[in-house]
């Protein structure tokens, strides 16, 4: 038995097409996402069972497909795959005042929003200033760097 997943980077809420290939022209494949049964699909005449997983959650996920014959007997035929689902983010930067002048410090403030518009308070932001990279952790939903 083999298991294949659709291509591409996955984000929260996305759908994923999965396909199991078995050496049989009948029976069923049970698809488990993180040990929870998500669907039971009949094998077609070419030995293929396909399923679309909708509304994916963020994190590392594991998918297991198990084949059973038409009598419901589980055979020693299963396949596993793992995939990651990411949160889309947007970076909002402020601090470039209209009255800034050369040789005057500027305080840059970056806030990161998730795909639903909420601010994120974990992770870090990198500022590139005059060719030097400064990585600052998020704290109180913001990262700041004075230059």
C-alpha positions, 0 to 999 in steps of 0.5 A: 500500500502507498499513500500520496498527498497533494503538493504545496505548502498548507495553511490553516483552513486549507484542504488536502487531497490524499490518495491510497494505492492498494494491490486490490480492486475492492475493499475499503481504505480508512483514513485517519488524521492524527488518530481520528477517523476522517473517512472510509472510501471504497477502493476502485477497480484500479486499486485507488481510494481518494479523500479530501481533508478539509479545514486543516489545523495548524501544526504537525499532522500525521495521516494513516491509511488502513486497508480492509477487505469487503468482509471488514478484515483488517489486513497488514496493509497500511501507510503513513505520512506526515505534513505541516500546516502553517498559519499565514501571517502579515507584518505591520511595521511602524516607526518611520515618522514623517519628521525623521532626519539623517543621524537621528535614531528611529524606533521601528516597531513590528507587529505580526498578525495571523490570517484571521487578523489577530496579533501574534505574541510568539516568535521573532522578527528580523530587521535588516538595517544598513546590511546588519540583521537584528532578530528581536523576539515578540513581546507584548505583541510587538518587536522593536528596534531603535537604530 
